[in-house]
């Protein structure tokens, strides 16, 4: 990987704890890999997503970036299991959202085409993330869900 620092990844392959990076010829593929949590995003995952996007954007051997998820789910937004049910929740959610904005910006500003492969549910912040591609490819099983808060 010409534009990346292998010390950033967990195992020297470009893979991190919650995000896999695959190279197939000149395509760099980012796979969100938290199937047990429906690819819901915690702070670590969105940081890894941004790192992977920047690495592939800077890699001269990559001509196109593809983003998708594992386990039949694209991404279900923030991982609500990290919430404590108290006043600290808003801080936690703001932290995840801020890091997610960095990942979306890295994808949107990539100097090469970005394709998002929506292979299942895209909900909440995952819905927004699915729209970060120049091209959005949607499976027949895809579903988009977004709620803005309690109905009034």
Residue, then its C-alpha position, 0 to 999 in steps of 0.5 A: x500500500x503505497x500511501x498507507x502506514x502498515x503500523x496503523x493496522x492491526x495485523x499488517x494486512x490493512x485490517x483493523x479490529x472492526x474494518x477489513x481492507x481487501x485489494x482485488x486488482x485495482x479495487x480497494x474494498x472496505x468491509x465493515x465487520x461487526x456482524x454480531x452488532x449489525x455493523x453498528x458503529x462505535x468510536x473505534x470502528x468509525x476511526x478505523x473506517x476513516x483510516x481505511x478510507x484515507x489509506x485507500x484514497x492515497x494508494x496509487x495502486x487503487x483506482x476505485x474504493x468500495x464500501x460494504x458490510x458483512x452479515x447481510x447488513x450494511x450498517x445500523x448506525x451508532x452502537x447504542x449498547x455503549x450508552x449508559x442511560x444517563x447524561x453521558x450518552x449525548x457526549x458518547x453519541x457526539x463523539x461517534x458522530x464527529x468521527x463518522x463525519x471524518x470518515x464520510x468526508x474522507x470518502x466524499x473527498x477521495x480523488x477516485x470513485x467510491x461505490x457503496x454496496x448496500x447489502x442489507x439494512x442501512x439505518x441512522x448514521x449508516x443511512x447517511x454513510x451509504x450515501x457517501x459514495x459516488x455510486x450507490x449499488x443496492x441489493x434487493x434485500x436492502x432497506x433504508x431506515x431513518x428516524x429523526x426522533x420521537x414523533x410530535 
